[in-house]
Amino acid sequence: MFDIHSHILPNIDDGAENIQEALDLLKLLKEDGVTKVLATPHFYPQDTNLEEYLKLSKKIFQAVKKVTENKELPEIFLGCELLYYDSIGMSEAVSNLCLNNSKYLLLELTDNCINNKLYENILSLKTEIGITPIIAHIERYYRAKEYKKFLKFISENNIPVQINATSFFMPMFKRPLKRLLNCDIFIVLGSDTHSVDARPPKISEALKFIEKKYGLEIKEKIIRNSNLLCSKITDSE
C-alpha cells in the first residue's frame, strides 16, 4: 500500500514533534501494510517563504531518511500539502512543491475557495503548466455551497482525490463518503497522520471498513488507484 499524505517530518508543521515520533509513525505505517509513503508537510503561501520552506523540508527529509536506513521501514519520498491560493493556475513556482518532483501536486482547499475561479485554476495547472492536482481530504469540503458541482467538475476532468483513512470512523463524514464512493471519481486513501496518539494512521482499518460497508470491489479499486499513482509519482526521480 502507498500512503500519499502524511505529516511524518518533525519540526516543520503540526506533524511529528521529533525524529523519534517520525520513526514511531513509520512503524505504525508498516504495521498498516504501507511500503511507500510521501512526507507532505504543510505549505501556506501567504505565511511562508518558499525558498526557506524548500531548504528546511529537504534538510529534515534527509535527516529522517538517514535514521531509517536498514530499519525495514516504509520508503519515504518528499512532497508537500499546498494550500490553494487564487493565482496558483499561473504560478510556475508550484512545480517546486510537486510530489517527489513528479507532475502531481497535493492541494488543500477551503470551503470558500470552491467556485469558478478554482475550476479555472485547476484547468490552467493541467493544461498550461502540466501539473495534475490531487485534492487532499476531499470529504472535508462537503459543506461548501458548490460541493455537488465540484464533484461533477472533478469527475469530468479526471482530477484525482484523496480521502483520509480516519474519516471513515467519524459520523460527520458518513454521508459525504457514501456519495464519494458512488461517484465516478479517481479516489486514493491517505493516512494524513500527524501524531502517534492524536492522529495515528488507520489505513488497514479503513480498508477493512470499506470492504465490509461498501464491498470488496470498491476496496480493490482504491488499492489499484493507489498503486497506479504510486508508480507515477515514485518513478519520477
N, C-alpha and C positions, 0 to 999 in steps of 0.2 A: 504494500500500500504506500501511496505517496501523499505526504501532507503538504499542501500548497500554502498554508497560512499558519504561522506560529510566531511567538514573541519569546524566543529562547535566548536571544542575545542579551547579556546583562548590561546594566548601566547606560542604556541608550533611550529607553522609553519606559512604559509602565509594565514591562515584562519581567523576566528573571532578574533577581536582585544581585546575583553574583555568579561566578563560574560554577560553584557547586550546585546551585539551583538549575543552571543550564544543563549540567550533567544529569541531574535527577530527572529533569523533564525529558531528556533524550532517552533515559532508561525507561520511563513510562511510555514513551512513544514506541520504543522497541517492543515492550510488552503488548502494545496495541497492534502489533504487526506492521508498523511503519518501517520501511527500509531506506527511504529518502525523504528529507524534509527541507523546506525552504524557510530560512530565517527571514521574517518580513517585519522589521521594526517600523514603527510609525514615522511618516514624514509629513509635517504640516508646513506647506509652502509659505504661509503668512508669518510663521513664527521662527523658522529655522533657516539658517544659511546652507545652501545646497552643498557647497564645497566642504564646509566643516562637517556636515552630516555624512557625506560620502567617505571622507577621510576617517571619521570615527567608526562608522559601521564596518568598514573594511578592516580596520585595526582590531576591533573586538571580534569580528568574524574569524580572522586568522588566529587569534588567541584561543577561541573556543575550538577551532579545528585542531589546533596543536595538542590540546589536552585530551581530545577524543581519539587520538591516534592509537591503534592497536587495542581499543576497548570494545570492539564489536558493537558499536552503537550505530544508529542510522546515519547515513551520509548526509552532510548538511551543505546547502547551497545558499548563496546570498541573494536576497531580494529586498522588497520594500512594500509597505502598505501606504500608498499615496492618497492623501485626502484631496478630493476633487476641488478644482478652482476654475473660475469662469473662462480663463484664456488657455486652458490645457490643450485644446484642439489645435492651437497654433504654436505650441511650445516644443521646440526641438530638444530642450533640456530633459524632457521626460524619458528620453532614451537611456539616460544615466541611472534611472530608477527602475528599469525593467528587471524581471526575474531572471537571475543568472545570465545577464547580458543577452537574453533572448528578445523576441519581439512581443512578449506578453507582459502586461502591467496589472498588478493587483490594485484595484481602485476602490477606495472607500467613499461612500456618498453620505448625504444627509437627506432627510425627508424634503427639505425646502428646495434642494437643487434639482429635483426630478421634474423637469419641464422641457420645453422645446429646445432651449439653449443646450441642455445636457445632451440631447439626441444629436444636435449639430456637432458638438464637440467630439462625441464618440465616433461619429461617422468620419469626421476630419482626422481623428487619430488613426483610424483604419486606412482611409484612402490616401491621405496626404502624407502622413508620417510613417505608415506601415506598421503601426503598433495596435495589437488587439487587447483591449482592456478586459480584465476578468473582474466582475462585480463582486466585491467582498461581502460576506454575510447578507445576501440578498433578502433574506427573510425579515431582517430588521426594519426594512423600509415600508412595511405593509400599511402603515398609517398614512403614507403620502397620498395626496389628492389624486395624483396621476398614476398610482401604482399599477392599476389594471392596464392602462395604456402603455406603461413602461414595460410590463411583461410581454405585451404584444410586440413592441419595438425590439426587445431582446431576441424574441423568437424569430422574427422576420429578418433580423440582421446577423443571426448566428453569433451572438455575444455570449461567451461562457460566463457562468455564475458559480459562486461558491456558497455553500451552506455550512454553518457551524455545527459540529457534531453535538455540542451541548444543547443546541436549540431544540433537539428532539425530546428533551426532558423538561422543557419549560411550557406549561399550559398555554401561555400567551401566544405561542407560535404554532399551536396545533392546526388551526385553520389555514394560516399562510403556507405552512409546509405541505399540507394536503393539496392546496392549489398548485404550488410549485411542482410537486412530483407528478401531477397530472397534466402539466404543460409540456409542449414540445420545445424544451429548453435543454441546453447542454449544461448539466449540473455536476459539480465535483464537491467532495466533502473536505473540510479542513478542520483542524483542531482549534485554531485561534487560541492556543494555550498561552497563558501568561504566567501562571504560578503553579506550584505543586499542590498547594492546599486550596486556594480560592478558585483557580481556573485551570484544572488539570485537563489533559487531552482525554477524550472519550470516544475515539474513533471506532474501536471494536464494539463498544456498547451500542453506538449509534447504528452501525451496520446490522447488528443483531435485531435491533428495534425496527429498522427499515424492512428487513426480511419478514419479520413477524406481522408488522402492521400493513405494509404495502406490497409485499410479495418478493420472491426471490429474483424475479426478472428485473425489477427496479433496482434492487441492491446490486446485481451483477452489472447493470448498465452504468451505475455510478462508479463502480470499480473500473470498468473498461474506460470510461471517460478519464478517470484519474490516471490510469496507465498511459493513455494516449497523450494527455497534457504533459505528463512526466517526461516522456520521450522527447517531446518538442522543446521542453524547457531545459532539461538537464543535458541534452545532447548539443546545446548551443555553444559550449565552450570550445 
